């Protein structure tokens, strides 16, 4: 039985995008199958040869912001990665119970932010495809800081730009390195995701409590009393520089099975 969150102790909720709110099958299929296919076509080589050439290049960038950057991979591979993603837009899917959870969460009066390493153009594509943007106060993208979430430097930088109390924050992510960085910074309420890719086996989540569906988080989540006018949904905007706390931070893409793009 999943452990019930102490919602009375939570003011801020950060939610990862790929593998957490959205099915990671899109990203894994894109990088493991679709990009090698288009690369093979471009160079007139077998797909197996393309995979052999590309997979080590993907792995070599793991843990860096360029791993998630579609501009970087477009330059490196000579492919329009953004256009290739649009070819598979029909595969972008929201995990079960996510939309209902987001509606209840937003109605509760808590601050709700998307927190992703994905490039801002990828975020735009996926928010348009899913309609989830209206549920968030902010779309925060690590690319604005040029530091991915798994880097220990990311969290103090985020807290400086967008102040929050780590002891009163919930963070849900499918990446164990990201969760460990958040834990080391002091975020108290953490949840991993057991089924980030609907077409893959359940994921081992190590030392972290994990959810399989977002309805596991709703017990105890009720609307809090708060003063003032009803909160209006904020609209995502692209920051001109990282020092604009009310704006979304966007990050870009490139993954093997990557944790956030």
C-alpha positions as CSV (number, residue, x, y, z in Angstrom):
1,X,0.0,0.0,0.0
2,X,1.5,3.4,-1.0
3,X,2.5,5.6,1.9
4,X,0.1,8.6,2.1
5,X,1.8,12.0,1.7
6,X,1.6,14.5,4.5
7,X,-0.1,17.1,2.3
8,X,-0.5,19.5,5.3
9,X,3.3,19.9,5.2
10,X,3.5,20.6,1.5
11,X,3.3,24.0,-0.1
12,X,5.2,23.6,-3.4
13,X,5.0,20.7,-5.9
14,X,7.6,20.1,-8.6
15,X,6.8,17.6,-11.2
16,X,9.1,16.1,-13.9
17,X,7.7,15.8,-17.4
18,X,9.1,12.8,-19.4
19,X,8.6,9.5,-17.7
20,X,6.7,11.1,-14.8
21,X,3.7,12.9,-16.3
22,X,4.3,11.7,-19.8
23,X,5.0,8.2,-21.1
24,X,8.7,7.7,-21.7
25,X,7.9,5.4,-24.6
26,X,7.9,8.4,-26.9
27,X,11.4,9.5,-25.9
28,X,12.9,6.0,-25.8
29,X,11.5,5.1,-29.2
30,X,12.6,8.4,-30.6
31,X,16.2,8.1,-29.6
32,X,16.7,4.4,-29.8
33,X,14.8,3.8,-33.1
34,X,13.7,6.9,-34.9
35,X,16.9,8.9,-34.8
36,X,19.0,5.9,-35.9
37,X,16.6,5.3,-38.7
38,X,16.8,8.8,-40.1
39,X,20.6,8.9,-39.5
40,X,20.9,5.7,-41.5
41,X,18.8,7.1,-44.3
42,X,20.9,10.3,-44.4
43,X,24.2,8.3,-44.6
44,X,22.9,5.4,-46.6
45,X,24.0,2.8,-44.0
46,X,22.2,0.0,-42.2
47,X,20.1,1.0,-39.2
48,X,22.2,-1.4,-37.0
49,X,25.3,0.4,-38.1
50,X,23.7,3.7,-37.2
51,X,22.8,2.5,-33.8
52,X,26.3,1.2,-33.2
53,X,27.6,4.7,-34.1
54,X,25.1,6.7,-32.2
55,X,24.5,4.9,-28.9
56,X,28.0,5.6,-27.5
57,X,27.7,9.2,-28.5
58,X,24.5,9.5,-26.6
59,X,26.0,7.9,-23.5
60,X,29.1,10.1,-23.6
61,X,27.0,13.2,-23.0
62,X,25.0,11.7,-20.1
63,X,24.7,14.0,-17.1
64,X,25.4,17.2,-19.1
65,X,22.9,19.7,-20.3
66,X,23.8,19.0,-23.9
67,X,22.5,15.4,-23.4
68,X,19.0,17.0,-23.4
69,X,19.6,19.7,-26.0
70,X,18.0,19.3,-29.4
71,X,20.1,22.2,-30.8
72,X,23.3,20.3,-29.8
73,X,22.1,17.0,-31.3
74,X,20.9,18.7,-34.5
75,X,24.4,20.2,-35.0
76,X,26.2,17.0,-34.0
77,X,24.1,14.6,-36.2
78,X,23.2,16.9,-39.0
79,X,19.5,16.2,-38.4
80,X,16.7,18.5,-37.6
81,X,15.8,16.9,-34.2
82,X,12.8,19.2,-33.6
83,X,11.3,18.2,-36.9
84,X,11.9,14.5,-36.3
85,X,10.1,14.8,-33.0
86,X,7.1,16.3,-34.7
87,X,7.1,13.2,-37.0
88,X,6.3,11.1,-33.9
89,X,4.0,13.6,-32.1
90,X,1.2,11.0,-32.2
91,X,3.2,8.9,-29.7
92,X,3.1,11.6,-27.0
93,X,0.9,10.2,-24.2
94,X,-0.1,11.3,-20.7
95,X,0.3,8.7,-18.0
96,X,-3.0,7.5,-16.5
97,X,-4.7,9.6,-13.8
98,X,-2.2,12.5,-14.3
99,X,-4.8,15.0,-15.6
100,X,-7.2,14.3,-12.7
101,X,-4.3,14.6,-10.2
102,X,-3.2,17.9,-11.6
103,X,-6.8,19.3,-11.4
104,X,-7.1,18.4,-7.8
105,X,-3.6,19.6,-7.0
106,X,-4.2,23.0,-8.6
107,X,-7.5,23.4,-6.8
108,X,-5.8,22.8,-3.5
109,X,-4.1,26.2,-3.7
110,X,-0.5,24.9,-3.7
111,X,2.2,26.1,-6.0
112,X,2.5,23.7,-8.9
113,X,5.5,23.8,-11.3
114,X,6.7,21.6,-14.1
115,X,10.5,21.0,-13.6
116,X,12.2,19.5,-16.6
117,X,15.5,19.1,-18.3
118,X,13.8,19.2,-21.7
119,X,14.5,21.9,-24.3
120,X,11.8,24.6,-24.4
121,X,10.8,23.7,-27.9
122,X,10.2,20.1,-26.8
123,X,8.2,21.4,-23.8
124,X,6.1,23.5,-26.1
125,X,5.5,20.5,-28.4
126,X,4.4,18.3,-25.6
127,X,2.3,20.8,-23.8
128,X,0.5,21.6,-27.0
129,X,0.0,17.9,-27.7
130,X,-1.3,17.1,-24.1
131,X,-3.0,20.4,-23.0
132,X,-1.3,20.1,-19.6
133,X,0.2,23.6,-19.4
134,X,-3.0,25.1,-17.9
135,X,-2.5,23.1,-14.7
136,X,0.9,24.7,-13.8
137,X,1.9,28.0,-12.3
138,X,5.3,27.7,-14.0
139,X,7.1,25.6,-16.6
140,X,10.7,25.6,-15.3
141,X,13.3,24.3,-17.7
142,X,16.9,23.6,-16.6
143,X,18.3,24.9,-19.9
144,X,17.9,28.4,-18.6
145,X,20.5,27.7,-16.0
146,X,22.6,25.5,-18.3
147,X,22.7,22.9,-15.5
148,X,20.7,19.7,-15.5
149,X,18.6,18.7,-12.5
150,X,21.0,15.8,-11.6
151,X,23.8,18.3,-11.1
152,X,24.1,19.4,-7.4
153,X,24.6,23.0,-8.5
154,X,21.1,23.0,-10.0
155,X,19.1,23.1,-6.8
156,X,20.7,26.0,-5.0
157,X,20.5,28.0,-8.3
158,X,16.8,27.2,-8.6
159,X,16.2,28.2,-5.0
160,X,17.9,31.5,-5.6
161,X,15.9,32.3,-8.7
162,X,12.6,30.8,-7.5
163,X,12.6,30.7,-3.7
164,X,10.9,27.7,-2.1
165,X,11.2,25.8,1.2
166,X,12.8,22.4,0.6
167,X,11.2,21.1,3.8
168,X,7.7,21.9,2.4
169,X,8.3,20.7,-1.1
170,X,7.2,17.6,-3.0
171,X,9.2,16.5,-6.0
172,X,8.2,13.6,-8.3
173,X,10.7,12.3,-10.9
174,X,11.6,9.1,-12.7
175,X,15.4,9.7,-12.6
176,X,17.2,8.3,-9.6
177,X,20.3,10.6,-10.1
178,X,17.9,13.6,-10.2
179,X,16.1,12.5,-7.0
180,X,19.4,12.0,-5.2
181,X,20.5,15.5,-6.1
182,X,17.2,16.9,-4.8
183,X,17.5,14.8,-1.6
184,X,21.0,16.0,-1.0
185,X,19.8,19.6,-1.4
186,X,17.3,18.9,1.4
187,X,13.9,18.4,-0.4
188,X,11.9,16.5,2.1
189,X,9.1,14.9,0.1
190,X,10.3,12.7,-2.8
191,X,8.6,10.1,-5.0
192,X,10.0,8.0,-7.8
193,X,8.0,6.6,-10.7
194,X,7.9,2.8,-11.1
195,X,6.5,2.7,-14.7
196,X,8.0,5.6,-16.6
197,X,7.8,3.7,-19.9
198,X,4.5,1.9,-20.5
199,X,6.2,-0.6,-22.9
200,X,9.0,-1.5,-20.5
201,X,9.2,-3.5,-17.3
202,X,8.8,-1.7,-13.9
203,X,11.8,0.3,-12.8
204,X,13.8,-0.4,-9.7
205,X,13.6,2.8,-7.6
206,X,16.3,2.1,-5.1
207,X,16.0,3.9,-1.8
208,X,13.0,6.0,-2.9
209,X,9.3,5.5,-2.3
210,X,7.6,5.1,-5.7
211,X,4.2,5.4,-7.4
212,X,2.8,3.4,-10.3
213,X,-0.1,5.8,-10.9
214,X,-0.8,9.4,-9.9
215,X,-4.1,8.6,-8.1
216,X,-1.8,7.1,-5.4
217,X,-0.9,10.6,-4.4
218,X,-4.4,12.0,-4.0
219,X,-5.4,10.7,-0.6
220,X,-5.3,13.5,1.9
221,X,-5.0,16.2,-0.9
222,X,-7.8,18.7,-0.1
223,X,-8.3,22.4,-0.9
224,X,-6.6,24.6,1.6
225,X,-8.1,27.8,2.9
226,X,-6.3,30.8,1.5
227,X,-7.1,34.5,1.3
228,X,-7.3,36.8,-1.7
229,X,-8.7,36.4,-5.1
230,X,-8.8,33.0,-6.8
231,X,-5.5,32.2,-8.5
232,X,-5.5,32.5,-12.2
233,X,-3.5,30.1,-14.3
234,X,-0.2,31.5,-15.4
235,X,0.9,31.3,-19.0
236,X,4.2,29.8,-19.9
237,X,6.7,32.3,-21.2
238,X,10.3,31.9,-22.5
239,X,12.8,33.8,-20.3
240,X,15.3,36.1,-21.9
241,X,17.8,35.1,-19.2
242,X,17.9,32.9,-16.2
243,X,17.2,35.7,-13.7
244,X,13.4,35.9,-14.2
245,X,11.8,33.8,-11.5
246,X,8.2,34.1,-12.9
247,X,9.2,32.7,-16.3
248,X,9.5,29.1,-17.4
249,X,13.0,27.6,-17.6
250,X,13.4,25.4,-20.7
251,X,15.9,22.7,-21.4
252,X,16.7,20.6,-24.5
253,X,17.1,17.0,-25.5
254,X,19.1,14.0,-26.4
255,X,18.7,10.7,-24.8
256,X,19.5,7.0,-25.0
257,X,16.9,5.9,-22.6
258,X,17.3,9.3,-21.0
259,X,15.6,10.5,-17.9
260,X,14.1,13.7,-18.8
261,X,13.4,15.0,-22.3
